[in-house]
Amino acid sequence: QVQFVESGGGLVQPGESLRISCAGSGIIFSIVAMGWYRQAPGKQRELVASISSSGTINYGDSVKDRFTISRDNAKNTLYLQMNSLKPEDTAVYYCHTKFGFDNYWGQGTQVTVSS
């Protein structure tokens, strides 16, 4: 079955950087669009960034110019490089794809930005 496993989250100070990863299995990774979402306590899940199978990228307004999404189809892995982190970036980050009528999510990785 389709499975995504996120990793790389942690506690960082404001202004620091972090890269999180999402390893996929059970799906032909190269043919699907992938996205990073995040959910902070008490808030709705929001789209952070997405990348299509052809490499078209979109970012949420709050992360433009700070975050970079990328994918390595040979490794079935999605990445999110996060620079200049702010306390408001604190959230659980999830990778996601939609294939056919089904949505697939990872279990999430916690990113906490605090001094």
Residue pairs with C-beta under 8 A, 6 or more apart in sequence:
1 26
2 24
2 25
2 26
2 27
2 97
2 99
2 102
2 104
3 24
3 25
3 26
4 22
4 23
4 24
4 25
4 95
4 96
4 97
4 104
4 105
4 106
4 107
5 22
5 23
5 106
5 107
6 20
6 21
6 22
6 93
6 94
6 95
6 106
6 107
6 108
6 109
7 20
7 21
7 22
7 23
7 109
8 18
8 19
8 20
8 21
8 109
9 18
9 20
9 93
9 109
9 110
9 111
9 112
10 18
10 110
10 111
10 112
11 112
11 113
11 114
12 18
12 85
12 111
12 112
12 113
13 113
13 114
13 115
14 85
14 86
14 87
14 113
14 114
14 115
15 84
15 85
16 85
16 113
17 81
17 82
17 83
17 84
17 85
18 82
18 85
18 111
19 79
19 80
19 81
19 82
20 36
20 79
20 80
20 82
20 93
20 109
20 111
21 77
21 78
21 79
21 80
22 34
22 36
22 77
22 78
22 79
22 95
22 106
23 75
23 76
23 77
24 34
24 76
24 77
24 78
24 95
24 97
25 76
27 97
27 99
27 104
29 71
29 73
29 76
30 53
30 73
31 53
32 53
32 97
32 98
32 99
33 50
33 51
33 52
33 53
33 97
33 98
34 50
34 51
34 71
34 78
34 95
34 96
34 97
35 47
35 48
35 49
35 50
35 51
35 95
35 96
35 97
36 47
36 48
36 49
36 50
36 69
36 78
36 80
36 93
36 94
36 95
36 96
37 45
37 46
37 47
37 48
37 93
37 94
37 95
37 96
38 45
38 46
38 48
38 89
38 91
38 92
38 93
38 94
38 111
39 45
39 46
39 91
39 92
39 94
39 108
40 88
40 90
40 91
40 92
43 91
45 94
46 60
47 58
47 60
48 59
48 60
48 63
48 67
48 69
48 80
48 93
49 57
49 58
49 59
49 60
49 63
49 67
49 68
49 69
49 80
50 57
50 58
50 69
51 57
51 69
51 70
51 71
51 78
57 69
59 67
59 69
62 88
63 82
63 89
66 82
66 83
66 84
66 85
67 80
67 81
67 82
67 83
68 80
68 81
68 83
69 78
69 79
69 80
69 81
70 78
70 79
70 81
71 77
71 78
71 79
72 79
78 95
80 93
82 89
82 111
85 111
85 113
86 113
87 113
87 114
88 113
89 111
89 113
90 111
90 112
90 113
90 114
91 110
91 111
92 108
92 109
92 110
92 111
93 108
93 109
93 110
93 111
94 105
94 106
94 107
94 108
95 105
95 106
96 103
96 104
96 105
96 106
97 103
97 104
98 104
